[in-house]
Amino acid sequence: MFYETLDNHIMTVDCSARGNSFEAGKPSLWSSRWIMPVPVPVANMDLHPDGKRFLVFSEPETSTEQRNSVHATLLLNFSDELKRRIP
């Protein structure tokens, strides 16, 4: 089982269910990579179907100068642009 800790790390723990009982093993850190917290109820991680990888929101690895600037792209008249590109 995987879960996210309160300090935004992914943990794993072996568990088993037998009849009406549930047993959990000792938790261990799955990755030391910090996951960026997001507002509830948005999920900030998702397990890949192969069970070996996660898709996560993480803080970008940038310099301090780059962290203080924000870049956004705004596309106006999307349908017009789509018609222009795909006649």
ZIVEN-V787843 format. One record per residue. RES is the residue in one small letter. NEAR is the number of other ideal C-beta (glycine too) atoms within 12 Angstrom. Layout:
((RES	NEAR) (RES	NEAR))
//
This chain:
((m	20) (f	26) (y	21) (e	30) (t	21) (l	9) (d	12) (n	23) (h	26) (i	29) (m	25) (t	23) (v	19) (d	15) (c	16) (s	12) (a	11) (r	8) (g	7) (n	6) (s	9) (f	13) (e	14) (a	16) (g	13) (k	11) (p	18) (s	18) (l	19) (w	24) (s	21) (s	14) (r	19) (w	21) (i	28) (m	17) (p	20) (v	16) (p	9) (v	8) (p	6) (v	11) (a	16) (n	22) (m	28) (d	17) (l	19) (h	12) (p	9) (d	8) (g	12) (k	11) (r	16) (f	26) (l	15) (v	25) (f	20) (s	21) (e	16) (p	14) (e	10) (t	13) (s	9) (t	9) (e	7) (q	12) (r	12) (n	9) (s	11) (v	9) (h	10) (a	6) (t	7) (l	7) (l	11) (l	8) (n	10) (f	12) (s	11) (d	11) (e	11) (l	11) (k	10) (r	10) (r	10) (i	8) (p	5))
//
